[in-house]
């Protein structure tokens, strides 16, 4: 029907043109973004699955980075243990050297000094080595390296106590202290003991047969004066001050300390009675135990033999910790490879759901372009048809 008021053909052409234009806009959006699903209306179920996959992929990728950080941490600790290993080997070599009877006490003092320095270096390495502030060589704290959301998606790495105390090589110079009432002395220069003139003290160094003696005169002696008398005898025997007066930082009190730092096995005996019994007692022993104070030293042949056993045990402890770090590194590397494969497979699955098929979408775009162009042409034709009615009105 030829009509002027309602142009049905134009309305129809406009509707189809709008549909073609919307489809063309969708194709352009997909090709521009590279995604088939740009909003929930494109594929509501597909979008839900895709978002869950994206979350899983993000977690797996972070887990992979966690494993790499864990590997870096363990490599840092393992590298420090390699340096500790060198120090322990040198300590064992020194202990073997000092265990032979062909060296003098003075020569063993030099060896022991290096022995002590090696132990101190091990202590420094163990306490200063850390990764992001996490220290694993001065304690046995567990570190959990996570790589997933499940409770068991983690690898636990245990720290190791590689300090000289933890390794049992708290090296130093053996020392023993006279304790009795000496700990109650508040002034090392004040009267401490009173001699009667008959008392003597004896000092023996190592395996030497000679024994130096001296007598306490019938007078009062301070702790410093007693130390000076002992040192006069020790210097005569080995050119070394064996005694020193030390102050307790907590109590402020003094005590007399006999050291074996350079004297080998030192024995000092102060014999029999003092007038007021304020300090030394009968046959009090002022001596040295190679293990006194928890120390390990190579000042004597027997001490060196004990040190050999201690260092051997320390090397075993170090090897156990280093091996543990090694197989944890291997496990983390395997975990990282598995996570990379999982991430790759999930990305492929997510791509199949979410990504646009460019070839198919280009064909769709071309089709929609043709339809839009045809629709535009037909709409123009439809808009001109009512003008035909004017011919009848002339």
C-alpha positions as CSV (number, residue, x, y, z in Angstrom):
1,X,0.0,0.0,0.0
2,X,1.3,3.4,-1.1
3,X,1.1,5.6,2.0
4,X,2.5,8.9,3.2
5,X,2.0,8.8,7.0
6,X,3.6,5.4,7.8
7,X,6.7,4.2,5.9
8,X,6.8,0.5,6.9
9,X,9.6,-0.3,4.6
10,X,11.8,2.4,6.1
11,X,11.1,1.2,9.7
12,X,11.9,-2.4,8.6
13,X,15.1,-1.3,7.0
14,X,16.1,0.8,10.0
15,X,15.5,-2.1,12.4
16,X,17.7,-4.4,10.4
17,X,20.3,-1.7,10.0
18,X,20.4,-1.3,13.8
19,X,20.8,-5.0,14.2
20,X,23.7,-5.1,11.7
21,X,25.3,-2.1,13.4
22,X,25.1,-3.7,16.9
23,X,26.7,-6.9,15.5
24,X,29.4,-4.8,13.8
25,X,30.1,-3.0,17.0
26,X,30.4,-6.3,18.9
27,X,32.9,-7.6,16.2
28,X,35.0,-4.4,16.5
29,X,35.0,-4.7,20.3
30,X,36.1,-8.3,20.2
31,X,38.8,-7.7,17.7
32,X,40.0,-4.6,19.5
33,X,40.2,-6.3,22.9
34,X,41.2,-9.8,21.7
35,X,38.5,-11.3,23.9
36,X,35.3,-13.1,23.0
37,X,33.9,-12.3,26.4
38,X,34.1,-8.6,27.3
39,X,31.1,-8.4,29.6
40,X,28.7,-10.8,31.3
41,X,26.1,-10.4,28.5
42,X,28.6,-11.9,26.0
43,X,28.6,-15.3,27.9
44,X,27.6,-15.2,31.5
45,X,28.6,-18.8,32.3
46,X,31.8,-18.5,30.4
47,X,32.8,-15.3,32.2
48,X,32.3,-17.0,35.6
49,X,34.5,-19.9,34.6
50,X,37.1,-17.6,33.1
51,X,37.3,-15.4,36.3
52,X,37.9,-18.5,38.5
53,X,40.6,-19.7,36.1
54,X,42.2,-16.3,36.2
55,X,42.3,-16.3,40.0
56,X,43.9,-19.8,39.9
57,X,46.5,-18.7,37.3
58,X,47.4,-15.7,39.4
59,X,47.9,-17.8,42.5
60,X,50.0,-20.4,40.7
61,X,52.2,-17.7,39.1
62,X,52.7,-16.2,42.6
63,X,53.5,-19.6,43.9
64,X,56.1,-20.0,41.2
65,X,57.7,-16.7,42.3
66,X,57.5,-17.9,45.9
67,X,59.5,-21.0,45.0
68,X,62.1,-18.9,43.3
69,X,62.4,-16.7,46.3
70,X,62.8,-19.8,48.5
71,X,65.5,-21.1,46.2
72,X,67.3,-17.8,46.5
73,X,67.1,-17.9,50.3
74,X,68.4,-21.4,50.5
75,X,71.2,-20.7,48.1
76,X,72.2,-17.8,50.3
77,X,72.3,-20.1,53.3
78,X,74.0,-22.9,51.5
79,X,76.7,-20.5,50.2
80,X,77.4,-19.3,53.7
81,X,77.8,-23.0,54.8
82,X,80.4,-23.5,52.1
83,X,82.4,-20.7,53.8
84,X,81.8,-22.2,57.2
85,X,83.1,-25.5,55.8
86,X,86.4,-23.9,54.8
87,X,86.8,-22.6,58.3
88,X,86.0,-25.9,59.9
89,X,88.5,-27.7,57.7
90,X,91.2,-25.2,58.7
91,X,90.3,-25.7,62.4
92,X,90.6,-29.5,62.0
93,X,93.9,-29.0,60.3
94,X,95.2,-26.9,63.2
95,X,93.9,-29.4,65.8
96,X,95.8,-32.2,64.0
97,X,98.9,-30.0,63.9
98,X,98.7,-29.2,67.6
99,X,98.0,-32.8,68.6
100,X,101.6,-33.9,67.9
101,X,104.2,-33.7,70.6
102,X,106.7,-31.9,68.5
103,X,105.5,-28.4,69.3
104,X,106.1,-26.3,72.4
105,X,103.4,-24.6,74.5
106,X,104.2,-21.2,73.0
107,X,103.8,-22.6,69.5
108,X,100.5,-24.1,70.4
109,X,99.4,-20.7,71.7
110,X,99.9,-19.3,68.2
111,X,97.9,-22.2,66.7
112,X,95.2,-21.7,69.2
113,X,94.9,-18.0,68.4
114,X,94.1,-18.9,64.7
115,X,91.8,-21.7,65.9
116,X,89.8,-19.2,68.0
117,X,89.6,-16.7,65.1
118,X,88.2,-19.4,62.8
119,X,85.5,-20.1,65.4
120,X,84.7,-16.4,65.7
121,X,84.4,-16.1,62.0
122,X,82.0,-19.1,61.9
123,X,80.0,-17.3,64.6
124,X,79.9,-14.1,62.6
125,X,78.8,-15.8,59.4
126,X,76.1,-17.7,61.2
127,X,74.6,-14.7,62.9
128,X,75.0,-12.2,60.1
129,X,73.7,-14.3,57.1
130,X,70.1,-13.5,56.3
131,X,67.7,-13.2,53.4
132,X,65.1,-10.4,53.7
133,X,65.9,-10.2,57.4
134,X,65.3,-14.0,57.9
135,X,68.3,-15.7,59.5
136,X,68.4,-19.5,59.3
137,X,72.0,-20.3,60.5
138,X,71.7,-19.2,64.1
139,X,68.5,-21.0,65.0
140,X,66.3,-23.9,64.2
141,X,63.2,-21.9,63.2
142,X,61.0,-23.4,60.5
143,X,60.3,-21.3,57.4
144,X,57.2,-22.2,55.3
145,X,57.4,-21.6,51.6
146,X,53.8,-21.5,50.1
147,X,52.9,-22.1,46.5
148,X,49.2,-22.7,46.6
149,X,45.9,-22.1,48.4
150,X,45.6,-25.6,50.0
151,X,46.9,-26.2,53.5
152,X,49.5,-28.6,52.3
153,X,50.7,-26.5,49.4
154,X,53.8,-25.5,51.2
155,X,57.4,-26.8,51.7
156,X,58.8,-26.3,55.2
157,X,62.5,-25.6,55.6
158,X,64.2,-25.9,59.0
159,X,66.9,-23.6,60.0
160,X,70.1,-24.8,61.6
161,X,72.2,-23.6,64.5
162,X,75.6,-23.1,63.0
163,X,76.9,-20.9,65.7
164,X,80.0,-22.1,67.5
165,X,77.9,-23.1,70.4
166,X,75.5,-25.0,68.2
167,X,78.4,-26.7,66.5
168,X,80.1,-27.5,69.8
169,X,83.2,-25.5,68.9
170,X,83.0,-22.7,71.4
171,X,86.7,-22.2,71.0
172,X,88.8,-20.2,73.4
173,X,91.3,-20.6,76.1
174,X,90.5,-23.0,78.9
175,X,90.1,-21.1,82.2
176,X,89.1,-21.9,85.8
177,X,88.3,-19.4,88.5
178,X,88.7,-19.5,92.2
179,X,85.2,-18.9,93.5
180,X,84.8,-19.4,97.2
181,X,84.5,-16.1,99.1
182,X,86.5,-14.3,96.4
183,X,83.2,-13.4,94.7
184,X,82.3,-11.3,97.7
185,X,85.2,-8.9,97.2
186,X,84.0,-5.4,96.4
187,X,87.4,-3.7,96.2
188,X,90.3,-5.6,94.7
189,X,92.8,-3.4,96.6
190,X,91.2,-3.9,100.0
191,X,92.5,-6.6,102.4
192,X,91.4,-10.0,101.2
193,X,93.5,-12.6,103.0
194,X,96.0,-12.5,105.8
195,X,99.0,-14.8,105.8
196,X,100.7,-16.3,108.8
197,X,104.1,-16.6,107.2
198,X,103.9,-20.4,106.6
199,X,101.7,-20.6,103.6
200,X,103.0,-21.3,100.1
201,X,101.4,-21.5,96.6
202,X,102.6,-23.7,93.7
203,X,102.2,-23.3,90.0
204,X,102.8,-25.9,87.4
205,X,102.8,-25.4,83.6
206,X,101.9,-28.2,81.2
207,X,103.9,-31.3,81.7
208,X,107.0,-29.4,83.0
209,X,108.4,-30.9,86.2
210,X,109.5,-27.7,87.8
211,X,107.2,-26.1,90.3
212,X,107.6,-22.5,91.3
213,X,106.8,-21.7,94.9
214,X,106.5,-18.5,97.0
215,X,105.6,-17.8,100.5
216,X,102.9,-15.5,102.0
217,X,104.4,-13.3,104.6
218,X,102.6,-12.7,107.9
219,X,100.6,-9.7,106.6
220,X,97.3,-8.8,104.9
221,X,97.1,-9.1,101.1
222,X,94.6,-7.7,98.6
223,X,93.3,-9.7,95.7
224,X,95.5,-7.6,93.3
225,X,98.6,-8.4,95.5
226,X,97.9,-12.2,95.4
227,X,97.5,-12.0,91.6
228,X,100.8,-10.2,91.4
229,X,102.6,-12.9,93.4
230,X,101.1,-15.6,91.2
231,X,102.1,-13.7,88.1
232,X,105.7,-13.3,89.4
233,X,106.0,-17.0,89.7
234,X,104.2,-17.7,86.3
235,X,106.5,-15.3,84.5
236,X,109.5,-16.9,85.9
237,X,108.3,-20.3,84.6
238,X,106.8,-19.3,81.2
239,X,107.1,-15.6,80.8
240,X,103.3,-15.3,81.1
241,X,100.9,-13.7,83.6
242,X,98.6,-16.5,84.7
243,X,96.4,-14.6,87.1
244,X,94.1,-11.6,86.7
245,X,91.5,-9.9,88.8
246,X,88.1,-9.5,87.0
247,X,85.1,-7.5,87.9
248,X,81.5,-8.9,87.6
249,X,79.6,-6.3,85.6
250,X,76.3,-7.2,87.2
251,X,77.4,-7.2,90.8
252,X,80.4,-5.0,90.8
253,X,82.4,-7.6,92.8
254,X,85.8,-8.9,92.0
255,X,87.2,-12.4,91.7
256,X,90.6,-14.0,91.0
257,X,90.9,-15.8,87.7
258,X,93.6,-18.1,86.6
259,X,93.8,-18.3,82.8
260,X,95.4,-20.9,80.5
261,X,95.3,-18.9,77.4
262,X,99.0,-19.2,76.9
263,X,100.1,-21.5,79.6
264,X,98.8,-24.9,78.5
265,X,97.6,-27.0,81.3
266,X,98.1,-24.8,84.3
267,X,97.7,-25.8,87.8
268,X,98.0,-23.4,90.7
269,X,97.6,-24.6,94.3
270,X,97.5,-22.3,97.3
271,X,98.1,-24.3,100.4
272,X,96.8,-24.3,103.9
273,X,95.6,-21.9,106.4
274,X,95.1,-18.1,106.4
275,X,94.6,-16.2,109.6
276,X,91.2,-14.7,109.0
277,X,89.9,-17.2,106.3
278,X,88.4,-14.3,104.4
279,X,89.4,-15.6,101.0
280,X,91.5,-18.7,100.3
281,X,90.9,-22.0,102.1
282,X,93.0,-25.1,102.6
283,X,94.5,-26.5,99.5
284,X,92.3,-24.5,97.2
285,X,92.7,-25.4,93.6
286,X,93.2,-22.6,91.1
287,X,93.5,-24.4,87.8
288,X,92.6,-25.0,84.2
289,X,90.2,-27.5,82.7
290,X,90.4,-27.7,78.9
291,X,86.6,-27.6,78.7
292,X,86.2,-24.9,81.4
293,X,83.6,-22.4,80.3
294,X,82.5,-24.7,77.5
295,X,85.6,-23.9,75.5
296,X,87.5,-26.0,73.0
297,X,91.2,-25.2,72.6
298,X,94.4,-26.8,71.2
299,X,96.8,-25.5,73.9
300,X,97.8,-29.0,74.7
301,X,98.1,-32.3,72.8
302,X,95.2,-33.8,74.7
303,X,93.2,-30.7,74.2
304,X,93.9,-30.8,70.5
305,X,92.8,-34.4,70.3
306,X,89.5,-33.4,72.0
307,X,89.2,-30.5,69.6
308,X,89.6,-32.9,66.7
309,X,86.6,-34.9,67.9
310,X,84.6,-31.6,68.4
311,X,85.5,-30.3,65.0
312,X,84.7,-33.6,63.3
313,X,81.2,-33.6,65.0
314,X,80.8,-29.9,63.9
315,X,81.6,-30.8,60.3
316,X,79.0,-33.6,60.4
317,X,76.4,-31.2,61.7
318,X,77.3,-28.7,59.0
319,X,77.1,-31.3,56.3
320,X,73.7,-32.4,57.5
321,X,72.4,-28.9,57.4
322,X,74.0,-28.2,54.0
323,X,72.5,-31.4,52.5
324,X,69.1,-30.5,53.9
325,X,69.3,-27.1,52.2
326,X,70.4,-28.8,49.0
327,X,67.6,-31.3,48.7
328,X,65.1,-28.6,49.6
329,X,66.4,-26.5,46.7
330,X,66.0,-29.5,44.4
331,X,62.4,-30.0,45.6
332,X,61.6,-26.3,45.2
333,X,63.0,-26.4,41.6
334,X,60.8,-29.4,40.8
335,X,57.8,-27.6,42.3
336,X,58.5,-24.5,40.2
337,X,58.6,-26.6,37.0
338,X,55.2,-28.2,37.9
339,X,53.7,-24.8,38.7
340,X,54.9,-23.5,35.3
341,X,53.2,-26.4,33.5
342,X,50.0,-25.9,35.5
343,X,49.9,-22.2,34.8
344,X,50.5,-22.9,31.1
345,X,47.7,-25.4,30.9
346,X,45.3,-23.2,32.7
347,X,46.1,-20.3,30.5
348,X,45.4,-22.4,27.5
349,X,42.0,-23.5,28.9
350,X,41.2,-19.9,29.8
351,X,42.2,-18.7,26.3
352,X,39.8,-21.2,24.7
353,X,37.0,-19.9,26.8
354,X,37.7,-16.2,26.7
355,X,39.9,-15.3,23.7
356,X,38.4,-14.3,20.3
357,X,38.9,-16.5,17.3
358,X,40.3,-13.8,15.0
359,X,39.7,-15.6,11.7
360,X,36.0,-16.3,12.6
361,X,35.4,-12.9,14.0
362,X,37.0,-11.2,10.9
363,X,34.6,-13.1,8.7
364,X,31.7,-12.0,11.0
365,X,33.0,-8.4,10.8
366,X,33.0,-8.5,7.0
367,X,29.5,-10.0,6.9
368,X,28.2,-7.3,9.3
369,X,29.9,-4.6,7.3
370,X,28.2,-5.7,4.1
371,X,24.9,-6.0,5.9
372,X,25.3,-2.5,7.4
373,X,26.2,-1.0,4.1
374,X,23.2,-2.8,2.4
375,X,20.9,-1.7,5.2
376,X,22.0,1.9,4.8
377,X,21.4,1.8,1.1
378,X,17.9,0.2,1.5
379,X,17.0,2.7,4.2
380,X,17.8,5.5,1.8
381,X,15.6,3.8,-0.8
382,X,12.8,3.2,1.6
383,X,12.9,6.9,2.7
384,X,12.4,8.0,-0.9
385,X,9.4,5.8,-1.6
386,X,6.7,8.1,-0.1
387,X,7.7,10.7,-2.6
388,X,6.1,8.5,-5.2
389,X,2.8,9.4,-3.8
390,X,3.4,13.0,-4.7
391,X,3.1,12.1,-8.4
392,X,-0.5,11.1,-7.8
393,X,-1.2,14.3,-6.0
394,X,-0.1,16.6,-8.9
